Structures are given as C-alpha cells and as structure tokens.
C-alpha cells in the first residue's frame, strides 16, 4: 500500500511568511522525482521554483494559480511507492515510480527535505509522465490524502471548517464572516481567500444571496497566468484602490517599521567628483573590464566603514545591544518593473572594483528579470543608494531596517565651484548619510561622510587603505 506524504510550502527566506502560486508545474496524476520543481511561486522578493522532497505520484494540489498560501500550508500530496500500471489506465501500489533516467523516483519516504532550487540532491529531475485520470488514485490513497490535510470532500455541519490558510481565517474573523456558511471553491470544498473576498463584496453591495451561495463563477484563464487581484473594499467614485501586497506590501511594511523603530538623522555634504570621474576614465582606458561608478562608490563605502565600524551594525532592541559586524554585505537600491529591490553584494569589503562591477551587473539583471533569490535580497549590513540616476540632487532616504545607515548619492552635474582659489566649472555631487542615532552620535556620522567626500574629491586617499 502506498504511503501518502504531504509537502508543505517551505520557509523561502528571511521575513517571508507567504507566497503566491504563479504556475503549477505538475498536475494530479503526474509522476515526480525527488527534488523535481512542482510549483512556481512569487514571494514579495523573488520568483522561486519549489522542489518537492518526495518521489511518487501527485494525488492532490492545494491552491489555484493566483492564490496566496502561508508558509507551512500544504502544497501537494504525493503517493510514495506507487507507479503507473502497464495498461496506463490506473495506479497500482507496491512499486516505485520510474523516472526518465530509469532510476527509482519513489523508492521510499525519505527525501532531501524542504529545500529551494540549487540545494539538496544533485540528481537531475525525472521526466514527468502523466497518469490517465479516468480512474482516481486508489481509494486508500485518496482517503489518506484527505485525512492528512484535515478536511474531507463532504463536511458535516458540526465538522471541521475546510480552511488551511490562517490568513483566510483572519480575514474572515476581522470582517465577521462565518466560515461555516461558505462553500469553498478549492479542492474538496477548501475555502480560499477568494471565497471570503467574494462574500465581503456581496455583503458590501447588499446582495440578496446568502453568504453560503456558490462563490463567483471563475473566468477561464490561459494556462500559467495568475488571476488579477480582487479589491477587498469597494472603491468610492473617483477612487482607484490598489492592494498593498507582494513586493509593494513588503516595501511599505519595512519602511513603516524603519520610521517607527529607528531614530534616524541625516547629514549631507557637496563634493567635487571631478577627479573621481577622471580616475574612472583612466581605469577604463587602460583596458580590461569596464569599471562602473557604483563600484568605485562601493569601494569608498567599504573603506569608510573600516574606519567607522559603528555604522556597519544593527540594534538588538530586546537585548538593548548594538551588534557590530566584521564583514560588509553591501545592499544597493535598484528600481525594477516589479518595484524597488535591494540586492546584497556579499563580502563587499573583500572585493576590488572589477569584482564589484561584475556583481552589481549580475544582481541588477537578476532584479530586472525577477530571478533574484531570497538569499540575494537579505542579510545586508549597509546600503548604498544612488538616487542620482533619477536626476535628483539630494534625498533623506529611509534606513533599510534592520541596518543602521545608508549612504545616498545624488546626480553628478557641472556646477560653479571654487577650485584651488579660483572659480571653475567642476563635476559636483551631493552626498547624504542617514544613520541610526542609537549606534553613534553626529561626530561619527560626520566623520564617515567627510571621509567619503574626501575620497570622492581625491581618489588617491583610498591608496592608504589598499
């Protein structure tokens, strides 16, 4: 007899509590191998393919494309120890699902664990083989699948409410919706977020139908596309409501938390960047890979943090301690079609300008294509924000919580400047430093910013730290 195992949405990275199903990569009846990706999800930070740690036959999927699931909610169930019968029309127990490579895909209940793409076993995933669904998976498997997930196809009035997501329960609770009066549109009557939202809209519009009426008819969609998000409140005339969800929601929460928890202050200074621009031109004229301006600014940042390490830290509010880091994981703000993201260059303090240029380019391209991994978007200790690319001179940026400081760089433009006692046209840039006043006082922040400005004006100053 096959054993039905449940695979839940794993923890996808620091601070991520839910993900939206973008595209299913398997269907009920498919044979999957250990570590084969089964679903593509979008978190607030990146698109991720989620591999299943079990091999066998998919007996159930939970959540339609476009549905948000919390971490820990079931994704699929897999019957381990089953393989398609020779006739191709049914599933028989007692064997293993053969992969395209001829190796066993379901030789046991053991797997590689809840892993992300790029981790776990290195064996290539097997080619999927579809099992005809004219007949269901064996009755024992189907019953076990329903039992594992805590709901059955036919619920009694006093039985458990078929809801998996705590977000759905909270939404219903906050709006006074009785989940027992709803008919779920998910597998086996599972109540989805869309069902609760439909009931809310119906109540708000004074619909005559009771909340227990069948949820709204679903418009057929092309495979692989997610449904458009539905507003949770009716818009008044002249209003356009956009849900704060996904990457926009995470940015909103993080910025609000930063303003709420961090007593920040900002100082700024104008600097003559003429010599820095000349130095970059000379580097690029010497041959080899081109060096970006952002890489030179990053190199200056890491040198400044070595002199003023207080700013490369975070505050542990519960312990009332400042935690200082001996490494610089440098975040940089990048605007993409999906919104603002802050990729992190690991160990930026140990990289030269050429290595920094290459890593900035790689992470920026990954941000544009939506392929940044959660690991590439977390763990920063200091952020460099080049808002000059938007054509502005200055800003007072909000600190990227839980970091302690952010350096802002405005546009570099020709301006009148007193140089060597005479008025001249020079390339001038405004630099700003926003810092957590708990980790240092103004003297430290001013010293850091002044050192950065000195390096911008006289790049040879960096030679003392090389």
Residue pairs with C-beta under 8 A, 6 or more apart in sequence:
1 81
1 93
1 94
1 140
2 56
2 57
2 79
2 80
2 81
2 82
2 93
2 138
2 140
2 141
3 79
3 80
3 81
3 109
3 144
4 59
4 77
4 78
4 79
4 80
4 141
4 144
4 145
4 148
5 54
5 56
5 77
5 78
5 80
5 109
5 148
6 74
6 76
6 77
6 148
6 149
7 38
7 52
7 53
7 54
7 74
7 75
7 76
7 77
7 78
7 114
8 71
8 72
8 73
8 74
8 75
8 114
9 19
9 41
9 50
9 69
9 70
9 71
9 72
9 73
9 74
9 75
10 50
10 71
10 114
10 115
10 116
11 71
11 114
12 19
12 41
12 43
12 48
12 50
12 71
12 116
12 374
13 43
13 45
13 373
13 374
13 375
13 377
13 378
14 374
14 378
14 379
15 250
15 378
16 43
16 44
16 45
16 71
16 374
17 70
17 71
18 43
18 68
18 69
18 70
18 71
18 167
19 41
19 42
19 43
19 48
19 68
19 69
19 71
20 41
20 42
20 43
20 66
20 67
20 68
20 69
20 226
20 246
21 39
21 40
21 41
21 63
21 64
21 65
21 66
21 67
21 68
21 69
21 226
22 40
22 41
22 42
22 47
22 65
22 66
22 224
22 226
23 39
23 40
23 65
23 223
23 224
23 226
24 38
24 39
24 40
24 61
24 65
25 37
25 38
25 39
25 40
25 49
26 32
26 36
26 38
26 39
26 58
26 61
26 76
26 128
27 58
27 61
27 130
28 58
28 59
28 60
28 61
28 133
28 137
29 57
29 58
29 91
29 130
29 131
29 132
29 133
29 137
30 57
30 58
30 128
30 129
30 130
30 131
31 56
31 57
31 58
31 83
31 84
31 97
31 98
31 99
31 105
31 106
31 126
31 128
31 129
31 131
32 38
32 52
32 54
32 55
32 56
32 57
32 58
32 78
32 97
32 105
32 125
32 126
32 128
33 55
33 97
33 99
33 105
33 123
33 125
33 126
34 52
34 53
34 54
34 55
34 105
34 111
34 112
34 121
34 123
35 51
35 52
35 53
35 111
35 112
35 115
35 120
35 121
35 123
35 125
36 51
36 52
36 55
36 105
36 125
36 126
36 128
37 49
37 50
37 51
37 52
37 117
37 125
38 50
38 51
38 52
38 58
38 75
38 76
39 49
39 50
39 75
39 76
40 47
40 48
40 49
40 50
41 47
41 48
41 50
41 69
42 48
42 246
42 370
43 374
44 246
44 247
44 249
44 250
45 247
45 250
45 341
45 372
45 374
45 377
45 378
46 370
46 371
46 372
46 373
46 374
46 376
46 377
47 370
47 371
48 116
48 117
48 373
48 374
49 117
50 75
50 116
50 117
51 112
51 115
51 116
51 117
51 120
51 125
52 75
52 76
52 78
52 111
53 111
53 112
53 113
53 114
53 115
53 120
54 78
54 80
54 106
54 109
54 111
55 78
55 80
55 96
55 97
55 99
55 104
55 105
55 106
55 107
55 111
55 126
56 78
56 79
56 80
56 81
56 82
56 97
56 105
56 106
57 78
57 79
57 82
57 83
57 84
57 91
57 97
57 106
57 131
57 137
58 76
58 77
58 78
58 79
59 76
59 77
59 78
59 79
59 137
59 141
59 142
59 145
60 76
60 77
60 145
60 149
60 187
61 75
61 76
61 187
62 69
62 73
62 74
62 75
62 76
62 149
62 164
62 186
62 187
62 190
63 69
63 73
63 75
63 186
63 192
64 186
64 192
64 227
65 221
65 224
65 225
65 226
65 227
66 226
66 227
66 229
67 186
67 192
67 193
67 194
68 165
68 167
68 193
68 245
69 75
69 164
69 165
70 165
70 166
70 167
73 164
73 165
74 148
74 149
74 164
77 145
77 148
77 149
78 106
79 91
79 93
79 137
79 138
79 141
79 145
80 106
80 108
80 109
81 93
81 94
81 95
81 96
81 106
81 108
82 91
82 92
82 93
82 94
82 95
82 97
82 106
82 137
82 138
82 141
83 91
83 92
83 95
83 96
83 97
83 98
83 106
84 90
84 91
84 97
84 129
84 131
85 91
85 92
88 131
88 132
89 132
89 134
89 135
90 135
91 131
91 135
91 137
91 138
91 141
92 138
93 138
93 140
93 141
96 104
96 105
96 106
96 107
97 104
97 105
97 106
98 104
98 105
98 126
99 105
99 125
99 126
99 127
100 126
100 127
100 129
101 124
101 126
103 123
103 126
105 126
112 119
112 120
112 121
113 120
116 373
116 374
118 373
136 142
137 145
146 152
146 153
146 188
149 164
149 188
150 160
150 164
151 160
151 162
151 164
151 188
151 189
151 190
152 159
152 188
153 188
153 189
154 189
155 161
155 162
155 189
157 180
161 179
161 180
161 191
162 184
162 186
162 188
162 189
162 190
162 191
163 169
163 179
163 184
163 190
163 191
164 190
165 192
165 193
167 193
168 179
168 191
168 192
168 193
168 196
169 179
171 177
171 193
171 196
171 197
171 232
172 178
172 179
172 196
175 196
175 200
177 196
177 199
177 200
177 211
178 211
179 191
179 196
181 210
181 211
181 212
182 191
182 195
182 196
182 199
182 211
182 212
182 215
183 189
183 195
183 212
183 213
183 214
183 215
184 190
184 191
184 192
184 195
184 215
185 192
185 194
185 195
185 214
185 215
185 218
186 192
186 195
194 215
194 216
194 230
195 215
197 230
197 232
198 215
198 216
198 230
199 211
200 232
200 233
201 230
201 234
202 209
202 211
202 213
203 211
204 233
204 234
205 234
218 227
219 227
221 227
229 243
229 245
231 241
231 243
232 243
233 241
235 241
242 248
243 249
244 252
246 338
246 339
247 338
247 339
247 340
247 341
248 339
251 339
251 340
254 400
254 401
255 398
257 401
258 264
258 398
258 399
258 400
258 401
259 398
261 317
261 401
262 315
262 399
262 401
262 436
262 438
263 436
263 437
263 438
264 398
264 399
264 434
264 435
264 436
264 437
265 434
265 435
265 437
265 442
265 445
266 396
266 432
266 433
266 434
266 435
267 432
267 433
267 435
267 442
267 445
267 446
267 449
268 394
268 408
268 430
268 431
268 432
268 433
268 449
269 430
269 431
269 449
269 450
269 453
270 428
270 429
270 430
270 431
271 428
271 429
271 430
271 431
271 452
271 453
271 456
271 457
272 417
272 419
272 426
272 427
272 428
272 456
272 457
273 412
273 427
273 428
273 429
273 456
273 457
274 419
274 426
274 427
275 457
275 458
275 459
276 293
276 296
276 455
276 456
276 457
276 459
277 293
277 412
277 427
279 296
279 459
280 291
280 293
280 296
283 291
283 353
284 290
284 291
288 354
289 354
289 357
289 358
290 357
291 353
291 354
291 357
292 356
292 357
292 360
292 361
294 332
294 356
294 357
294 360
294 384
294 386
295 353
295 354
295 356
295 357
295 360
296 353
296 459
297 384
297 386
297 407
297 409
297 456
298 330
298 332
298 345
298 348
298 356
298 360
298 384
299 352
299 353
299 356
299 462
300 452
300 455
300 456
300 462
301 328
301 330
301 348
301 382
301 384
301 407
301 452
302 328
302 330
302 348
302 349
303 451
303 455
303 462
303 465
304 448
304 451
304 452
304 455
305 311
305 312
305 328
305 349
305 382
305 448
306 349
306 465
307 447
307 448
307 451
308 440
308 444
308 447
308 448
308 451
309 324
309 325
310 322
310 324
310 404
310 439
310 440
310 444
311 382
311 404
311 405
311 435
311 439
311 440
311 444
311 445
311 448
312 324
312 325
312 328
312 381
312 382
312 404
312 405
313 322
313 323
313 324
313 325
313 381
313 404
313 439
314 322
314 323
314 325
314 381
314 402
314 403
314 404
315 321
315 322
315 323
315 402
315 404
315 436
315 438
315 439
316 322
316 323
322 438
322 439
325 381
327 347
327 349
327 381
328 347
328 348
328 349
328 381
328 382
329 344
329 345
329 346
329 347
329 348
329 379
329 380
329 381
329 382
330 344
330 345
330 348
330 380
330 381
330 382
330 383
330 384
331 342
331 343
331 344
331 345
331 380
331 382
331 383
331 384
331 400
331 403
332 342
332 343
332 345
332 360
332 363
332 383
332 384
332 385
332 386
333 340
333 341
333 342
333 383
333 384
333 385
333 386
333 387
333 397
334 340
334 341
334 342
334 343
334 363
334 364
334 367
335 389
335 390
336 367
336 368
336 370
337 368
338 370
341 367
341 372
341 377
342 377
342 380
342 383
342 400
343 363
343 364
343 366
343 367
343 372
343 376
343 377
344 363
344 376
344 377
344 378
344 379
344 380
345 351
345 356
345 359
345 360
345 363
346 379
348 356
351 359
363 372
363 376
366 372
366 376
380 400
380 403
381 403
382 403
382 404
382 405
382 406
382 407
383 399
383 400
383 403
383 405
383 406
383 407
384 406
384 407
384 409
385 395
385 397
385 406
385 407
385 408
385 409
386 408
386 409
387 395
387 397
387 408
387 409
387 410
388 409
388 410
388 411
388 412
388 429
389 411
391 411
392 410
392 411
393 410
393 411
393 413
393 430
394 408
394 410
394 430
394 432
395 408
395 410
395 432
396 408
396 432
396 434
397 406
397 408
397 432
397 434
398 406
398 434
399 405
399 406
399 434
399 435
399 436
400 406
403 436
404 435
404 436
404 438
404 439
405 433
405 434
405 435
405 436
405 439
405 445
405 448
406 433
406 434
406 435
407 431
407 432
407 433
407 449
407 452
408 431
408 432
408 433
408 434
409 429
409 431
410 429
410 430
410 431
410 432
411 429
412 427
412 428
412 429
413 427
413 428
413 429
414 425
414 426
414 427
414 428
415 425
415 426
415 427
415 428
416 423
416 424
416 425
416 426
417 423
417 424
417 425
417 426
417 428
418 424
419 426
429 456
431 449
431 452
431 453
431 456
432 449
433 445
433 448
433 449
433 452
435 445
451 461
454 461
455 461
455 462
